[in-house]
Amino acid sequence: MRYQDLSYWLSSVDEPLTPRPGLPGDTDADVVIVGAGYTGLWTAYYLAATDPALRIVVLEKEIAGYGASGRNGGWCSALFPTSLPALARRHGRDRALAMQHAMHETVREVGRVVAAEGIDCDWRAGGTVVLARTEVQLGRARAAVAEAREHGLADADLVLLDAAEAAARCHAEGVRGGTYTPHCAAVHPAKLVRGLAAAVERRGVRVFERTPVTALRPGAAVTPAGVVRAPVVVRATEGFTPALPGQRRAVAPVYSLMVATEPLPEAAWAEIGLAERETFSDYRHVIIYGQRTADGRLAFGGRGAPYHYGSRVRPDFDREPRVFAALRRVLGELFPVLGPEVPVTHTWGGPLGVARDWAASVGLDRSTGLAWAGGYVGDGVGTSNLAGRTLADLIRGQQTDLTTLPWVNHRSPRWEPEPLRWLAVNAGLKVMSSADEAELRTNRPSRRAQAFSHLLGH
Ligand SMILES: Cc1cc2nc3c(=O)[nH]c(=O)nc-3n(C[C@H](O)[C@H](O)[C@H](O)COP(=O)(O)OP(=O)(O)OC[C@H]3O[C@@H](n4cnc5c(N)ncnc54)[C@H](O)[C@@H]3O)c2cc1C
């Protein structure tokens, strides 16, 4: 496998992606972290930054950024998989708002570290525009803003746009309005994760690549090359978690797929907009997401790929021609200036982790020394930074504003055994895509999608 083929992003980093050496044999450490994506690396970063004497080892089965961190849409957003109203129902309004404010701060924090560490990752804090292209979608945009106000967010956090304002940011076909939040940056995700790996190494963290962990237990991470013994063992394996012994039902790996166009001419950008490199989406049910890359492409993705029986994760699941064709079609519908043959040069995908209650969590079990973070669904670029800072506080035994946030030490239930899991996840995906079709036909909001999104914690 050529790591460059895993995504447009990994193909466009300024380095050959040569794997670092693997674990040479049995080793002792203070903290061993399994997985060199954002979660593992942010945790290592903040631990090393706050206590340079700690011996920290990161074990990665492939290379840093092999997972979703090297393949995502590059939205470093303040989105959290559980909506603000759902958090407020579970934890009260104040704690829900504290969580949202922590996410806003997280976007700024990533920007600060990127600058301080000199990580050249095309960072641009241009916010997010979510378009409404039908009356039903416009209703959802209005409801999103009303809900945000009701739960304590300001105009400066999320604002309703009329048709002209929305089109001024992103001139997609048939725009009737939308919403804008400044709390998002567009980023080159692979440059971020690779830069982060280099930054933690500069701080003395040892990163071993091509070193698969075959078992995690209190006090040890076991690999074919040797055992790393440490009082704290961090699981940062997100969508790959079900392959670890005893973790089959911890998260369901759901695939998100992407395409990238060739660099577009200035005339096309004059038509499309996105002058601030705003990340963009719309108010349909089956999530789509896009960004204008620093080199002038549209990188565009969406869900809709099937969940695979038994929570299996395999490289060939990253490629689903039907979904790539649908993404290309949607891009053409949004931006007719791309012409009938949308000029796609790259297609790829990857697994993300979904907990049974759709709740991301971060935690440390003090009795075993086992720590974890994940279940971010499609919102891990920002959230993993908050997870890393929180894990560093928990591991160092510090009580801080972060360690009291509502997601800390939350335990999601396990997924059902198969075939129930397969039936439930794929039925959910089907409901959402048929809801979009039904809304276009009837011009009315889909009740089934509303009921289902309540089930998902929205
Ligand atoms: C196509 C796509 C688009 C997305 N778009 C966005 C977006 O725009 N914004 C956003 O916020 N989120 C997005 N996400 C989600 C986001 O990318 C993830 O939430 C985030 O990258 C998770 O980081 P992580 O470090 O927890 O997991 P990963 O990046 O998946 O890293 C896990 C690492 O663990 C390693 N590993 C697994 N098992 C083992 C083992 N046994 N031993 C050793 N190492 C192991 C893997 O090789 C991998 O490198 C997207 C995801 C995908 C797939």
The ligand as a Gaussian input file, in Angstrom:
#p B3LYP/6-31G(d) Opt

LIG

0 1
 C      -13.728000      11.112000       5.143000
 C      -13.811000      11.731000       6.513000
 C      -14.127000      13.081000       6.629000
 C      -14.173000      13.687000       7.900000
 N      -14.363000      15.040000       7.977000
 C      -14.250000      15.657000       9.179000
 C      -14.262000      17.067000       9.268000
 O      -14.276000      17.785000       8.261000
 N      -14.223000      17.638000      10.511000
 C      -14.151000      16.892000      11.643000
 O      -14.155000      17.454000      12.739000
 N      -14.075000      15.538000      11.577000
 C      -14.097000      14.904000      10.387000
 N      -13.974000      13.560000      10.308000
 C      -13.708000      12.814000      11.549000
 C      -12.274000      13.035000      12.029000
 O      -11.381000      12.870000      10.949000
 C      -11.966000      12.041000      13.136000
 O      -12.931000      12.199000      14.165000
 C      -10.602000      12.263000      13.749000
 O       -9.593000      12.278000      12.754000
 C      -10.328000      11.135000      14.757000
 O       -8.985000      11.199000      15.160000
 P       -8.431000       9.991000      15.995000
 O       -7.012000      10.288000      16.262000
 O       -9.300000       9.751000      17.179000
 O       -8.605000       8.725000      15.055000
 P       -7.807000       8.314000      13.728000
 O       -7.299000       9.493000      12.997000
 O       -8.664000       7.360000      12.980000
 O       -6.527000       7.599000      14.291000
 C       -6.541000       6.338000      14.884000
 C       -5.151000       5.756000      14.673000
 O       -5.028000       4.562000      15.429000
 C       -4.269000       3.661000      14.672000
 N       -4.567000       2.326000      15.203000
 C       -5.751000       1.677000      15.148000
 N       -5.668000       0.466000      15.723000
 C       -4.385000       0.355000      16.166000
 C       -3.688000      -0.669000      16.839000
 N       -4.273000      -1.815000      17.162000
 N       -2.379000      -0.474000      17.136000
 C       -1.761000       0.693000      16.811000
 N       -2.388000       1.695000      16.162000
 C       -3.684000       1.533000      15.848000
 C       -4.741000       3.871000      13.260000
 O       -3.835000       3.372000      12.308000
 C       -4.898000       5.385000      13.224000
 O       -3.728000       6.038000      12.766000
 C      -13.940000      12.907000       9.076000
 C      -13.648000      11.554000       8.959000
 C      -13.570000      10.956000       7.694000
 C      -13.230000       9.507000       7.583000

